Amino acid sequence: MMESILQTKVQQLGDLDLAILVSLTAGQHCMFSSDPPWTRDLRNELRLSCTEVFGLQAAVIDCSPSTTVDDFSEMLLVDDVENFEDAPEWRGDPIDLRGLSPSRGHSPGRHGKLGNTLDDRRIANVVIAHQFDRANSSVQTQALELLRTKRIFTRTSMHVAPKSFIFMVVLSKPEARLGHHLNDMFAMSHFHTKEDGFPHLEGFANSSVNSVFSAEEVKQLRTMAEQVRLTGEIAEYLHNIVVFARINRYIKGGITAAATRHLRALAMALAPLHGISYVTPSLVALACRKVYPHRLILATAETERSLQWGSDPQALKNVLQGMSIEDVIEDVLSSVETPL
């Protein structure tokens, strides 16, 4: 009965809601992108989805090259309240969402005398870092440390991330990349077009009780994902995809060990959302289309490996011309025999 209720709720979700749910179910971080004019709307839509659909308090950080490590650390923190309903939804103007820019909270230990004041704030359940690719290397390194250790140090105390902590990045443009090691910490990526709309911002989202996921329901989905069956044939299929991707002539790099772990975790997380308790080849292929787009580094006519055996550079340029990351992923999937 409970599983049928969850399936009904899943069917009512929009694409961004579903991407967040997959991240929560897999316990992995996610990267979002859109065309540059719509990144702010995307940021606000994600925040509203977190609050209205999943009841999660989100900290929104607008990043720029001038953002400092202290700025970043401060904006991760929210007031520690017993009930989310009692918490402020935004540290700024709550009316015009399109023009929002969060203001830094004032820590008693950072402003004025240090004294013995206890900083009882906590890291938000969800952090949405807008245009995080524009942040400098020091801020990105701080974020990498947060994702690895689940804690962060301010000038006055140490703050530990909650168990269900999710870090979301909204890129300034679809082709933007983070630092190599930080980029590899994000399990999946999602591109949102303007045509898909922003239902929460535009007031068209289904915000009824039947479409809201409680913490217990998300926890149940995680438990179901951990119990998903991965047969030997599917495990071999997943392994072959990784091998074929590593030897594909169009791919220079990006097939990392972390990507393989994320591929497995994402495929298992997708199963309960589709109402099944086992991983199918189609779920593995779907996971590939989410795990690899932000990771793959495509070969060029100067770096394609067959050059070392005497291939003609001009011929290679003609072969590689027009190949997108999505095309390359489909090429890899079509090269691997699908188990019956």
N, C-alpha and C positions, 0 to 999 in steps of 0.2 A: 504493500500500500504506500509506504513512504517513498519507495523508488519511483512509483508512478507519479506521485506528486512532484518529485524532483524533475522528472522528465517533462512534465507539463510546464514547469517554470522555465526550464532550459529552452523550450520551444518558443517562449515569449520574448527571449532576449534579443537585443540588437547585436551587431557585430562587435562593437566595442565592449558591451557588457559581457559578451561571450569570451572575448579575449582576456578580460580581467578574471572571469571565472576559471578559465583554463590555467592562468597563472596561479590563482589561489589554490586550485586543486593539485597542481604539480608542485606548488611551493617554490616557484621559480620567478625570476624577474623578467620584465617585458619592455620592449622598445617599440615606440609608436612614431609614425611619420605621416606627413601630409604635405600638400603643396604649400609653399611659404605663406601665402595670404591667410591660411586657415589653421595655422599651428596654435594660435591663441584660443580659437574656438575648440580645437581638439583638446587642449589642456583643460579648459573649463568643463567640457563634456565628460572627460575622464573623472574629474573631481566630483561632478554631480552623480555620475554612475556609482562611484565608490560610496557616497553618502546615501543615496536614495535606494539603490538596489542591494548593497551589501552592508550598509550600516557601519562603514569604516571611516574613521577620521583621517583625513588626508592633509599632509603638509605640502603646499605648492611653492616651488622655488623657481623664480625667474632668473636665469643665469646669463651672464655676459662676461667678456674678458676681464672686467674689473671686479667680478665677484671674488671675494677673499675666502680663505679657509674658515675664518671666524664667522663670516656671513653665512656660509654654507652650513656650518655646524649649528648655528643659532636657529636657522630657519627649518631645521629638521625637527625641532622640539615643539611639543604642544603641551598645554596644561594637562596635568594628570587629574582626570575627573572620573568618578565612579560610573556614571552613566553617559553614554555618548550624547544623549538628548540634551544634557546639561552643558555640553561643550560648545564653544563658539565655532561656527562652521567655517569662518574665514577671518584671518587677522587683517582686516581691511574693510573696504566698503562692500556690504553684502547685497547691494541693489543691482548695480550694473556689472554683471559678470564679464562682459566683453572688455571692460577697461580695468580689470582688477590687476593689481600688483601687490603681493603680500608684503606687509611691513614686518620688520624684525621685532620680535618680542623683547622686552627689556629684562634681562636676568639681573637679579639683585647682586650677584657676585661680579657681574661684568661692568655694572654702572654704579659708581659710588664706592664706598668702602667694602672690602671683602668680608670682614667680620667672620661670623660663624653661620651666616645665612645658608640654609639648605636649599639647593636647587632641586625641587621635586618634580620638575617637568620630565617628560619622557619622549622617546622617539615615536613619531606617528606610526600608525599601522601601515599606512601607504604614503610613500613620498613620490610626488610627481615633479620631476626636474625638467622644466621647460627650456628648450634650446641648450641642453647640457653639453652638446658638442662644442659650444662657444666658450665654455668655461676653461680656465687655464689648467695646465698640467698638475699644479699643486692641488686644486680642488678635485680634479678627477682621481688623483692618487688617494685623497681623503675618502672619496666615495668607494674606491676599490678596497680600502682598508675596512670600511663599514660593511661592505658586502661579504668580505672574507671572515671577519671576526665577530660580526653582529653587535658591535659596540662602537662608541665614538667618545672621544675626550674633548671637553670644552676646557676653558681656563679654570673652572671651579669644580668640576666633577666629571665622573664617567657615566655615560648613559648606555643602557643595554637595549637592543632592539627587541620588540615583541616576537613571540614565536611565529606568528603569521605575517611577518614583515615582508612587504613587497615594494621594490624600487622600480618606478616607471620613468622612462626617459621619453620626452617628446623632442625629436630632432628638429633643427632649424630648417632642414631640407632633406628630401628623401635619400640623397646620395651621401649625406654627412656620415662620418664615422667617429667613434670614440677612440681613446687610446687602446692599443692592441689587447692588453690584459684585461682592461675594464670591459671592453666590447665582448670578450669571451665569457663574461659573467652573466650575460643576458641570454636566457634560453630561447626566446622567441622574439620575432618582430612582426609588426602589423602595419600595413599601409592603409590609410583611411582617405577615401576620396570625398570631395564636397557633395557629389551626387548621392552618397550613402546617408548624408544628412547628420544633424546633431539633435536627435529627438529630445534629449533632456533639456538642452538650451532652448529649443524651439517650442517646448511644451507639449510635444506629441508622444512622449514616452509613456508606457503603461506603468504607472506608479502604484497600482493596486497592491493590496496585501498579498495576493496570489503570485506576484512577480518578484517579491522581495526574498532574498536569501538570508537566513539567519546564520549566526556563527556555527550553530550545531549542524545545520545542513551542509555548510562548506566542509566542516570537519568530517561529516559522514562521506562526502564525495572523496575526500582525501583517503579515508580508510578503504573505500571501495577501489580507488586507484591502486593502492598498495597491494590489494588482493587480486588484481587483474592477472590473468594467465597469459604467459608468453611462451608459446610452444617452440620446440627446437627449430622447426621450419621457419617460423617468423624471426627467430633470433638470427638464423643463418641469412635470411633475406635482409635484415637490418645490417648485418656485418658486410654483406656483399655490396650494399649501397655505399657504405663508407669506403670500401676498397676501390670500387669503380670510380668514386668521386676523386680519390687520391691519384688515380692514374689517368683521369680524364684530361685530354689535351687542352681543353679550354680553361682549366682551373690551375692557377699558380699556387694558391694556398687557402687557408681558412678551415680545413678539415681537421680540427683539433680534437684532442681527447675529451675536452669538456663538451664539445659539440656532440660527440657520440653519446655521452652520458645524458645530455639534455634531450637528444633524439629519443632515447629509450624512455626517459621519464615522461616526455610529452605524449608519446604514443600510448603509454599506459594511462595517462590522465584523460585522454580523449575517449577512452573506452566507456567509462560510466556515463559520460555526457551523451553518448550515443545509445545508452541503454543496454550495453553488453558487458560481459565479464571477461573478455579475451581480446587480444590485439589482432586486428586483421591487416592484410597488406595495404588496403586503402587508408587505414589510419596511420600506418608508417609513412606512406607517401604524403599524406596531409601534414604530418609532423615535419617531414623534410622541407616542405614549402614554407614552414614557419621558422625552422631552426637555422637554415643556411643563408637566406637572403642578406642578412646584415653581416655575415661572416666571410662569404666567398670573395677571394681576390682573383679576378680573371687574368688569364695570360694575355700578353700582347705579342706583336710580331717580333719584339726584341727578347721576350722571355719564354716563348713557347719552347718546350723541351726538345722537339725534333730538330731544332737548329743545330744541335751538337752532332747530328748525324748527316748534316749537309742539306737540309731543306732550304728551299728558296724563300728568302724573307718576304718578297712581294706576293708569292703564292700564299704564304701564311697570313699575310695581311688581308688578303681576299677571303680566306677561309674564316678568319676570326671576326671580320667586319659584320656589325649588326647583331652579334650575339649578346643578349642580355643575361643577367644572373638567372632570371626565371627560365629563359630558354635552356641554359646550361643545366639547371636542376632537372628539367623535363628530359633532357638528353641522357642524364645519368639514370633516371628512373626507367627510361625506355630500354636502357642497355642491360638491365638486371632482370633475370627471369623471375616472374612472380609466382610464388607457390600457390598451388591449388587449394 
